Amino acid sequence: MKAKKAIKRLQHIETLLGAVIDGYDAGTSGVNDLLNTARSSVASASQTLAAAPATKVPARADSARKRLPVAAKKRGAAANHAKPSHKTPAAHSAEVAP
């Protein structure tokens, strides 16, 4: 996943956690503590990800993907020769006639 997309998702999760925390009663301190811990963890992860330098992924060689190995070409050629030939309409009608 790209860093920019991950940061967006983490920020979205952080806002969702904030909404859940606001929705809980103050009396359930155990749940609020857990949610606050989760929110701070997500915030620190997004800050760490934002501070990390973006690494460039090496581009794939398009020509290497398009080239087929010799063995694959031979398999394709052998498969084409192994197929039964289609009958011509004249030969087919001659078989059907009594």
Secondary structure, 3 states (H helix, E strand, C coil): CCHHHHHHHHHHHHHHHHHHHHHCCCCCHHHHHHHHHHHHHHHHHHHHHHHCCCCCCCCCCHHHHHCCCHHHHHHHHHHHHHCCCCCCHHHHHHHHCC
